[in-house]
Amino acid sequence: MVKKIRVCVKGYTREDGTRVKGHCYKRKDFGAPGKGPKVVQKLGKFGYSTSAGAETRHRALDKAVTVYGYASVRGMVGVQAHVFRKGLKDHAKNVFMDDFEWLVKKYGDGK
């Protein structure tokens, strides 16, 4: 089964002054499945889980920092909080936001 994605195009004005309305259409998804980085699984091997308590998560993040480094772990948590769950209002987003702030507070802003 070929997966389809929805593509939306904003309206625009051509050089000759003709106005083109915005529209949406479906097209074949050319993205390879499963090729993105598995961020949560990388942190999960240290015991990180969004359903765990704050102390357990912070211990897991400390272990991850020793292996991957602060900047990498901050990026992993930050991308979850600010990119992947950007428009959502769920428990996991709040957990990632809190942990991101905790990392910055403990280890500095990385500059």
N, CA, C and O atoms as CSV, one atom per row, in Angstrom:
chain,resi,resn,atom,element,x,y,z
A,1,MET,N,N,0.839,-1.183,0.000
A,1,MET,CA,C,0.000,0.000,0.000
A,1,MET,C,C,0.885,1.248,0.000
A,1,MET,O,O,1.780,1.378,0.835
A,2,VAL,N,N,0.642,2.131,-0.906
A,2,VAL,CA,C,1.411,3.359,-1.017
A,2,VAL,C,C,0.797,4.396,-0.086
A,2,VAL,O,O,-0.394,4.698,-0.162
A,3,LYS,N,N,1.637,4.933,0.794
A,3,LYS,CA,C,1.152,5.942,1.717
A,3,LYS,C,C,1.091,7.295,1.003
A,3,LYS,O,O,1.976,7.645,0.221
A,4,LYS,N,N,0.042,8.033,1.288
A,4,LYS,CA,C,-0.140,9.365,0.700
A,4,LYS,C,C,0.038,10.421,1.793
A,4,LYS,O,O,-0.347,10.208,2.943
A,5,ILE,N,N,0.614,11.538,1.427
A,5,ILE,CA,C,0.739,12.658,2.349
A,5,ILE,C,C,-0.048,13.835,1.784
A,5,ILE,O,O,-0.264,13.938,0.577
A,6,ARG,N,N,-0.468,14.714,2.681
A,6,ARG,CA,C,-1.219,15.899,2.265
A,6,ARG,C,C,-0.247,17.067,2.145
A,6,ARG,O,O,0.492,17.372,3.080
A,7,VAL,N,N,-0.257,17.709,0.994
A,7,VAL,CA,C,0.607,18.849,0.727
A,7,VAL,C,C,-0.286,20.061,0.518
A,7,VAL,O,O,-1.204,20.018,-0.300
A,8,CYS,N,N,-0.030,21.138,1.244
A,8,CYS,CA,C,-0.798,22.370,1.093
A,8,CYS,C,C,0.115,23.468,0.551
A,8,CYS,O,O,1.236,23.655,1.026
A,9,VAL,N,N,-0.385,24.186,-0.449
A,9,VAL,CA,C,0.360,25.257,-1.095
A,9,VAL,C,C,-0.340,26.569,-0.759
A,9,VAL,O,O,-1.555,26.681,-0.920
A,10,LYS,N,N,0.409,27.554,-0.296
A,10,LYS,CA,C,-0.158,28.868,0.001
A,10,LYS,C,C,-0.483,29.599,-1.299
A,10,LYS,O,O,0.121,29.341,-2.340
A,11,GLY,N,N,-1.437,30.504,-1.221
A,11,GLY,CA,C,-1.756,31.328,-2.374
A,11,GLY,C,C,-0.616,32.289,-2.678
A,11,GLY,O,O,0.137,32.683,-1.787
A,12,TYR,N,N,-0.503,32.657,-3.939
A,12,TYR,CA,C,0.564,33.571,-4.323
A,12,TYR,C,C,0.160,34.355,-5.571
A,12,TYR,O,O,-0.843,34.042,-6.214
A,13,THR,N,N,0.943,35.368,-5.904
A,13,THR,CA,C,0.697,36.172,-7.093
A,13,THR,C,C,1.836,35.942,-8.083
A,13,THR,O,O,3.011,36.056,-7.733
A,14,ARG,N,N,1.474,35.620,-9.317
A,14,ARG,CA,C,2.487,35.420,-10.349
A,14,ARG,C,C,3.074,36.759,-10.782
A,14,ARG,O,O,2.546,37.819,-10.448
A,15,GLU,N,N,4.173,36.695,-11.528
A,15,GLU,CA,C,4.825,37.918,-11.992
A,15,GLU,C,C,3.913,38.744,-12.901
A,15,GLU,O,O,4.010,39.970,-12.945
A,16,ASP,N,N,3.022,38.052,-13.628
A,16,ASP,CA,C,2.129,38.794,-14.533
A,16,ASP,C,C,0.910,39.369,-13.814
A,16,ASP,O,O,0.045,39.963,-14.457
A,17,GLY,N,N,0.825,39.201,-12.484
A,17,GLY,CA,C,-0.246,39.780,-11.696
A,17,GLY,C,C,-1.419,38.848,-11.435
A,17,GLY,O,O,-2.353,39.219,-10.723
A,18,THR,N,N,-1.386,37.647,-11.996
A,18,THR,CA,C,-2.464,36.678,-11.787
A,18,THR,C,C,-2.377,36.109,-10.374
A,18,THR,O,O,-1.313,35.684,-9.925
A,19,ARG,N,N,-3.499,36.108,-9.692
A,19,ARG,CA,C,-3.562,35.583,-8.322
A,19,ARG,C,C,-3.893,34.093,-8.367
A,19,ARG,O,O,-4.859,33.694,-9.017
A,20,VAL,N,N,-3.102,33.271,-7.684
A,20,VAL,CA,C,-3.328,31.832,-7.607
A,20,VAL,C,C,-3.768,31.509,-6.185
A,20,VAL,O,O,-3.068,31.829,-5.225
A,21,LYS,N,N,-4.936,30.869,-6.051
A,21,LYS,CA,C,-5.462,30.529,-4.733
A,21,LYS,C,C,-4.650,29.397,-4.108
A,21,LYS,O,O,-4.053,28.577,-4.805
A,22,GLY,N,N,-4.644,29.376,-2.787
A,22,GLY,CA,C,-4.015,28.271,-2.087
A,22,GLY,C,C,-4.837,27.007,-2.258
A,22,GLY,O,O,-6.058,27.066,-2.405
A,23,HIS,N,N,-4.167,25.867,-2.237
A,23,HIS,CA,C,-4.871,24.607,-2.419
A,23,HIS,C,C,-4.098,23.477,-1.752
A,23,HIS,O,O,-2.918,23.622,-1.436
A,24,CYS,N,N,-4.766,22.361,-1.544
A,24,CYS,CA,C,-4.157,21.171,-0.954
A,24,CYS,C,C,-4.375,19.991,-1.886
A,24,CYS,O,O,-5.376,19.921,-2.599
A,25,TYR,N,N,-3.425,19.066,-1.871
A,25,TYR,CA,C,-3.566,17.854,-2.673
A,25,TYR,C,C,-2.807,16.726,-1.982
A,25,TYR,O,O,-1.982,16.967,-1.101
A,26,LYS,N,N,-3.096,15.488,-2.393
A,26,LYS,CA,C,-2.401,14.324,-1.841
A,26,LYS,C,C,-1.414,13.821,-2.876
A,26,LYS,O,O,-1.680,13.831,-4.078
A,27,ARG,N,N,-0.262,13.378,-2.377
A,27,ARG,CA,C,0.747,12.823,-3.266
A,27,ARG,C,C,1.428,11.655,-2.585
A,27,ARG,O,O,1.291,11.464,-1.377
A,28,LYS,N,N,2.143,10.893,-3.341
A,28,LYS,CA,C,2.848,9.726,-2.832
A,28,LYS,C,C,3.927,10.163,-1.851
A,28,LYS,O,O,4.639,11.138,-2.096
A,29,ASP,N,N,4.047,9.443,-0.745
A,29,ASP,CA,C,5.078,9.732,0.244
A,29,ASP,C,C,6.369,9.053,-0.191
A,29,ASP,O,O,6.444,7.825,-0.232
A,30,PHE,N,N,7.386,9.850,-0.517
A,30,PHE,CA,C,8.650,9.314,-0.974
A,30,PHE,C,C,9.649,9.094,0.167
A,30,PHE,O,O,10.752,8.599,-0.067
A,31,GLY,N,N,9.278,9.452,1.384
A,31,GLY,CA,C,10.175,9.295,2.517
A,31,GLY,C,C,10.357,7.836,2.890
A,31,GLY,O,O,9.393,7.071,2.890
A,32,ALA,N,N,11.568,7.448,3.204
A,32,ALA,CA,C,11.831,6.070,3.612
A,32,ALA,C,C,11.345,5.869,5.046
A,32,ALA,O,O,11.686,6.669,5.917
A,33,PRO,N,N,10.568,4.839,5.314
A,33,PRO,CA,C,10.038,4.648,6.664
A,33,PRO,C,C,11.129,4.254,7.651
A,33,PRO,O,O,12.010,3.452,7.344
A,34,GLY,N,N,11.049,4.835,8.838
A,34,GLY,CA,C,11.971,4.444,9.901
A,34,GLY,C,C,13.383,4.952,9.762
A,34,GLY,O,O,14.286,4.380,10.373
A,35,LYS,N,N,13.621,5.983,9.000
A,35,LYS,CA,C,14.985,6.461,8.788
A,35,LYS,C,C,15.371,7.627,9.696
A,35,LYS,O,O,16.520,8.068,9.671
A,36,GLY,N,N,14.453,8.122,10.478
A,36,GLY,CA,C,14.774,9.229,11.377
A,36,GLY,C,C,15.476,8.735,12.635
A,36,GLY,O,O,15.384,7.550,12.954
A,37,PRO,N,N,16.172,9.602,13.357
A,37,PRO,CA,C,16.850,9.182,14.578
A,37,PRO,C,C,15.851,8.822,15.667
A,37,PRO,O,O,14.855,9.519,15.861
A,38,LYS,N,N,16.116,7.748,16.368
A,38,LYS,CA,C,15.239,7.274,17.437
A,38,LYS,C,C,15.716,7.887,18.753
A,38,LYS,O,O,16.474,7.270,19.501
A,39,VAL,N,N,15.261,9.109,19.022
A,39,VAL,CA,C,15.762,9.890,20.143
A,39,VAL,C,C,15.332,9.313,21.482
A,39,VAL,O,O,16.157,9.162,22.384
A,40,VAL,N,N,14.062,8.992,21.622
A,40,VAL,CA,C,13.564,8.520,22.914
A,40,VAL,C,C,14.154,7.165,23.253
A,40,VAL,O,O,14.431,6.896,24.422
A,41,GLN,N,N,14.357,6.296,22.256
A,41,GLN,CA,C,14.946,4.995,22.529
A,41,GLN,C,C,16.380,5.130,23.025
A,41,GLN,O,O,16.822,4.341,23.860
A,42,LYS,N,N,17.110,6.119,22.519
A,42,LYS,CA,C,18.478,6.327,22.981
A,42,LYS,C,C,18.495,6.698,24.459
A,42,LYS,O,O,19.351,6.225,25.206
A,43,LEU,N,N,17.562,7.537,24.884
A,43,LEU,CA,C,17.504,7.921,26.289
A,43,LEU,C,C,16.888,6.826,27.136
A,43,LEU,O,O,17.175,6.730,28.329
A,44,GLY,N,N,16.042,5.996,26.533
A,44,GLY,CA,C,15.371,4.922,27.259
A,44,GLY,C,C,16.329,3.878,27.788
A,44,GLY,O,O,16.046,3.253,28.810
A,45,LYS,N,N,17.450,3.670,27.127
A,45,LYS,CA,C,18.384,2.655,27.620
A,45,LYS,C,C,19.088,3.093,28.907
A,45,LYS,O,O,19.738,2.285,29.571
A,46,PHE,N,N,18.954,4.362,29.250
A,46,PHE,CA,C,19.490,4.844,30.534
A,46,PHE,C,C,18.412,4.873,31.614
A,46,PHE,O,O,18.682,5.255,32.752
A,47,GLY,N,N,17.192,4.471,31.258
A,47,GLY,CA,C,16.096,4.456,32.212
A,47,GLY,C,C,15.187,5.657,32.107
A,47,GLY,O,O,14.369,5.890,32.997
A,48,TYR,N,N,15.310,6.433,31.028
A,48,TYR,CA,C,14.475,7.619,30.844
A,48,TYR,C,C,13.104,7.216,30.324
A,48,TYR,O,O,12.995,6.456,29.362
A,49,SER,N,N,12.075,7.720,30.957
A,49,SER,CA,C,10.708,7.499,30.519
A,49,SER,C,C,9.874,8.695,30.950
A,49,SER,O,O,10.064,9.225,32.045
A,50,THR,N,N,8.954,9.121,30.097
A,50,THR,CA,C,8.133,10.269,30.438
A,50,THR,C,C,7.149,9.946,31.555
A,50,THR,O,O,6.615,10.852,32.194
A,51,SER,N,N,6.909,8.663,31.792
A,51,SER,CA,C,5.997,8.280,32.875
A,51,SER,C,C,6.721,8.104,34.200
A,51,SER,O,O,6.072,7.918,35.230
A,52,ALA,N,N,8.049,8.159,34.202
A,52,ALA,CA,C,8.822,8.020,35.443
A,52,ALA,C,C,8.824,9.339,36.213
A,52,ALA,O,O,8.468,10.385,35.670
A,53,GLY,N,N,9.220,9.280,37.455
A,53,GLY,CA,C,9.299,10.474,38.283
A,53,GLY,C,C,10.461,11.366,37.872
A,53,GLY,O,O,11.346,10.948,37.126
A,54,ALA,N,N,10.448,12.590,38.363
A,54,ALA,CA,C,11.468,13.564,37.979
A,54,ALA,C,C,12.861,13.114,38.399
A,54,ALA,O,O,13.814,13.268,37.635
A,55,GLU,N,N,12.994,12.561,39.600
A,55,GLU,CA,C,14.311,12.135,40.080
A,55,GLU,C,C,14.882,11.020,39.209
A,55,GLU,O,O,16.073,11.025,38.895
A,56,THR,N,N,14.047,10.072,38.820
A,56,THR,CA,C,14.491,8.970,37.955
A,56,THR,C,C,14.903,9.498,36.587
A,56,THR,O,O,15.931,9.088,36.047
A,57,ARG,N,N,14.117,10.395,36.029
A,57,ARG,CA,C,14.449,10.968,34.724
A,57,ARG,C,C,15.754,11.751,34.783
A,57,ARG,O,O,16.572,11.664,33.868
A,58,HIS,N,N,15.951,12.507,35.843
A,58,HIS,CA,C,17.172,13.317,35.963
A,58,HIS,C,C,18.406,12.440,36.118
A,58,HIS,O,O,19.464,12.762,35.578
A,59,ARG,N,N,18.282,11.329,36.855
A,59,ARG,CA,C,19.406,10.385,36.952
A,59,ARG,C,C,19.735,9.814,35.575
A,59,ARG,O,O,20.904,9.696,35.207
A,60,ALA,N,N,18.701,9.465,34.824
A,60,ALA,CA,C,18.902,8.915,33.488
A,60,ALA,C,C,19.558,9.951,32.573
A,60,ALA,O,O,20.438,9.607,31.784
A,61,LEU,N,N,19.139,11.205,32.670
A,61,LEU,CA,C,19.744,12.256,31.853
A,61,LEU,C,C,21.202,12.482,32.237
A,61,LEU,O,O,22.037,12.738,31.369
A,62,ASP,N,N,21.517,12.391,33.534
A,62,ASP,CA,C,22.914,12.510,33.970
A,62,ASP,C,C,23.772,11.414,33.347
A,62,ASP,O,O,24.888,11.673,32.894
A,63,LYS,N,N,23.247,10.188,33.325
A,63,LYS,CA,C,23.985,9.074,32.715
A,63,LYS,C,C,24.169,9.305,31.218
A,63,LYS,O,O,25.236,9.038,30.666
A,64,ALA,N,N,23.122,9.803,30.568
A,64,ALA,CA,C,23.195,10.062,29.137
A,64,ALA,C,C,24.204,11.160,28.823
A,64,ALA,O,O,24.895,11.096,27.807
A,65,VAL,N,N,24.294,12.167,29.690
A,65,VAL,CA,C,25.257,13.253,29.488
A,65,VAL,C,C,26.685,12.716,29.552
A,65,VAL,O,O,27.549,13.164,28.798
A,66,THR,N,N,26.940,11.760,30.449
A,66,THR,CA,C,28.295,11.206,30.538
A,66,THR,C,C,28.666,10.426,29.272
A,66,THR,O,O,29.838,10.378,28.901
A,67,VAL,N,N,27.683,9.820,28.610
A,67,VAL,CA,C,27.964,9.042,27.403
A,67,VAL,C,C,27.956,9.901,26.146
A,67,VAL,O,O,28.905,9.864,25.362
A,68,TYR,N,N,26.889,10.677,25.948
A,68,TYR,CA,C,26.720,11.448,24.716
A,68,TYR,C,C,27.228,12.881,24.798
A,68,TYR,O,O,27.493,13.494,23.764
A,69,GLY,N,N,27.369,13.428,25.995
A,69,GLY,CA,C,27.752,14.823,26.151
A,69,GLY,C,C,26.534,15.698,26.337
A,69,GLY,O,O,25.430,15.351,25.915
A,70,TYR,N,N,26.744,16.837,26.971
A,70,TYR,CA,C,25.634,17.728,27.326
A,70,TYR,C,C,24.904,18.257,26.105
A,70,TYR,O,O,23.674,18.218,26.058
A,71,ALA,N,N,25.635,18.751,25.118
A,71,ALA,CA,C,24.999,19.374,23.964
A,71,ALA,C,C,24.119,18.387,23.206
A,71,ALA,O,O,23.039,18.746,22.737
A,72,SER,N,N,24.576,17.153,23.085
A,72,SER,CA,C,23.816,16.146,22.366
A,72,SER,C,C,22.530,15.785,23.101
A,72,SER,O,O,21.469,15.685,22.486
A,73,VAL,N,N,22.621,15.592,24.406
A,73,VAL,CA,C,21.438,15.243,25.202
A,73,VAL,C,C,20.462,16.411,25.234
A,73,VAL,O,O,19.252,16.210,25.139
A,74,ARG,N,N,20.976,17.621,25.366
A,74,ARG,CA,C,20.106,18.800,25.340
A,74,ARG,C,C,19.383,18.880,24.005
A,74,ARG,O,O,18.207,19.241,23.959
A,75,GLY,N,N,20.064,18.551,22.930
A,75,GLY,CA,C,19.431,18.537,21.619
A,75,GLY,C,C,18.356,17.466,21.514
A,75,GLY,O,O,17.293,17.707,20.941
A,76,MET,N,N,18.623,16.274,22.067
A,76,MET,CA,C,17.642,15.188,22.033
A,76,MET,C,C,16.364,15.570,22.771
A,76,MET,O,O,15.259,15.352,22.274
A,77,VAL,N,N,16.526,16.139,23.956
A,77,VAL,CA,C,15.355,16.520,24.748
A,77,VAL,C,C,14.686,17.748,24.132
A,77,VAL,O,O,13.459,17.836,24.095
A,78,GLY,N,N,15.479,18.679,23.656
A,78,GLY,CA,C,14.939,19.903,23.072
A,78,GLY,C,C,14.139,19.653,21.812
A,78,GLY,O,O,13.100,20.280,21.606
A,79,VAL,N,N,14.603,18.750,20.968
A,79,VAL,CA,C,13.874,18.470,19.733
A,79,VAL,C,C,12.539,17.802,20.051
A,79,VAL,O,O,11.552,18.023,19.349
A,80,GLN,N,N,12.503,16.994,21.096
A,80,GLN,CA,C,11.231,16.391,21.509
A,80,GLN,C,C,10.265,17.466,22.001
A,80,GLN,O,O,9.082,17.450,21.663
A,81,ALA,N,N,10.774,18.392,22.794
A,81,ALA,CA,C,9.921,19.412,23.400
A,81,ALA,C,C,9.508,20.493,22.413
A,81,ALA,O,O,8.355,20.924,22.414
A,82,HIS,N,N,10.431,20.933,21.575
A,82,HIS,CA,C,10.181,22.113,20.753
A,82,HIS,C,C,9.852,21.832,19.293
A,82,HIS,O,O,9.369,22.725,18.597
A,83,VAL,N,N,10.100,20.611,18.807
A,83,VAL,CA,C,9.851,20.317,17.404
A,83,VAL,C,C,8.785,19.239,17.238
A,83,VAL,O,O,7.732,19.486,16.650
A,84,PHE,N,N,9.061,18.032,17.761
A,84,PHE,CA,C,8.157,16.916,17.533
A,84,PHE,C,C,6.810,17.097,18.211
A,84,PHE,O,O,5.795,16.650,17.677
A,85,ARG,N,N,6.771,17.733,19.364
A,85,ARG,CA,C,5.518,17.894,20.096
A,85,ARG,C,C,5.092,19.362,20.158
A,85,ARG,O,O,4.425,19.784,21.103
A,86,LYS,N,N,5.475,20.118,19.165
A,86,LYS,CA,C,5.294,21.560,19.149
A,86,LYS,C,C,3.840,22.000,19.339
A,86,LYS,O,O,3.571,22.860,20.177
A,87,GLY,N,N,2.918,21.443,18.596
A,87,GLY,CA,C,1.536,21.899,18.661
A,87,GLY,C,C,0.678,21.098,19.625
A,87,GLY,O,O,-0.524,21.344,19.732
A,88,LEU,N,N,1.267,20.152,20.322
A,88,LEU,CA,C,0.492,19.279,21.197
A,88,LEU,C,C,0.399,19.839,22.606
A,88,LEU,O,O,1.238,20.631,23.036
A,89,LYS,N,N,-0.620,19.419,23.304
A,89,LYS,CA,C,-0.765,19.773,24.714
A,89,LYS,C,C,-0.924,18.474,25.488
A,89,LYS,O,O,-1.999,18.190,26.015
A,90,ASP,N,N,0.130,17.693,25.557
A,90,ASP,CA,C,0.056,16.419,26.255
A,90,ASP,C,C,1.065,16.367,27.402
A,90,ASP,O,O,1.898,17.260,27.564
A,91,HIS,N,N,0.969,15.322,28.174
A,91,HIS,CA,C,1.823,15.148,29.348
A,91,HIS,C,C,3.295,15.058,28.951
A,91,HIS,O,O,4.153,15.651,29.605
A,92,ALA,N,N,3.586,14.321,27.887
A,92,ALA,CA,C,4.976,14.108,27.480
A,92,ALA,C,C,5.659,15.418,27.104
A,92,ALA,O,O,6.834,15.613,27.415
A,93,LYS,N,N,4.942,16.315,26.441
A,93,LYS,CA,C,5.538,17.597,26.065
A,93,LYS,C,C,5.952,18.375,27.307
A,93,LYS,O,O,7.038,18.954,27.351
A,94,ASN,N,N,5.085,18.385,28.313
A,94,ASN,CA,C,5.412,19.096,29.552
A,94,ASN,C,C,6.616,18.477,30.241
A,94,ASN,O,O,7.452,19.191,30.795
A,95,VAL,N,N,6.709,17.153,30.211
A,95,VAL,CA,C,7.850,16.459,30.815
A,95,VAL,C,C,9.134,16.842,30.099
A,95,VAL,O,O,10.132,17.163,30.744
A,96,PHE,N,N,9.119,16.810,28.765
A,96,PHE,CA,C,10.313,17.166,27.998
A,96,PHE,C,C,10.702,18.625,28.224
A,96,PHE,O,O,11.888,18.940,28.325
A,97,MET,N,N,9.720,19.514,28.303
A,97,MET,CA,C,10.006,20.931,28.565
A,97,MET,C,C,10.662,21.107,29.929
A,97,MET,O,O,11.646,21.835,30.060
A,98,ASP,N,N,10.111,20.432,30.955
A,98,ASP,CA,C,10.682,20.524,32.303
A,98,ASP,C,C,12.104,19.977,32.334
A,98,ASP,O,O,12.987,20.566,32.957
A,99,ASP,N,N,12.323,18.846,31.658
A,99,ASP,CA,C,13.654,18.248,31.653
A,99,ASP,C,C,14.647,19.096,30.860
A,99,ASP,O,O,15.824,19.165,31.216
A,100,PHE,N,N,14.186,19.735,29.802
A,100,PHE,CA,C,15.060,20.628,29.046
A,100,PHE,C,C,15.510,21.796,29.922
A,100,PHE,O,O,16.689,22.146,29.950
A,101,GLU,N,N,14.559,22.390,30.632
A,101,GLU,CA,C,14.899,23.494,31.538
A,101,GLU,C,C,15.829,23.030,32.654
A,101,GLU,O,O,16.733,23.763,33.056
A,102,TRP,N,N,15.608,21.810,33.158
A,102,TRP,CA,C,16.469,21.270,34.212
A,102,TRP,C,C,17.898,21.079,33.699
A,102,TRP,O,O,18.858,21.396,34.401
A,103,LEU,N,N,18.039,20.561,32.477
A,103,LEU,CA,C,19.373,20.382,31.888
A,103,LEU,C,C,20.111,21.705,31.749
A,103,LEU,O,O,21.288,21.809,32.095
A,104,VAL,N,N,19.414,22.715,31.240
A,104,VAL,CA,C,20.043,24.031,31.054
A,104,VAL,C,C,20.432,24.630,32.400
A,104,VAL,O,O,21.491,25.244,32.536
A,105,LYS,N,N,19.568,24.445,33.388
A,105,LYS,CA,C,19.844,24.993,34.721
A,105,LYS,C,C,21.045,24.295,35.360
A,105,LYS,O,O,21.876,24.946,35.993
A,106,LYS,N,N,21.138,22.978,35.198
A,106,LYS,CA,C,22.223,22.226,35.840
A,106,LYS,C,C,23.557,22.385,35.112
A,106,LYS,O,O,24.590,22.614,35.741
A,107,TYR,N,N,23.528,22.261,33.780
A,107,TYR,CA,C,24.770,22.239,33.020
A,107,TYR,C,C,25.103,23.552,32.321
A,107,TYR,O,O,26.166,23.663,31.710
A,108,GLY,N,N,24.239,24.533,32.395
A,108,GLY,CA,C,24.493,25.815,31.735
A,108,GLY,C,C,23.900,25.815,30.343
A,108,GLY,O,O,23.329,24.818,29.898
A,109,ASP,N,N,24.036,26.927,29.666
A,109,ASP,CA,C,23.427,27.043,28.344
A,109,ASP,C,C,24.323,26.467,27.245
A,109,ASP,O,O,23.931,26.483,26.078
A,110,GLY,N,N,25.493,25.967,27.572
A,110,GLY,CA,C,26.340,25.308,26.597
A,110,GLY,C,C,27.192,26.227,25.746
A,110,GLY,O,O,27.787,25.782,24.764
A,111,LYS,N,N,27.262,27.492,26.099
A,111,LYS,CA,C,28.061,28.438,25.297
A,111,LYS,C,C,29.472,28.517,25.819
A,111,LYS,O,O,30.291,29.257,25.275
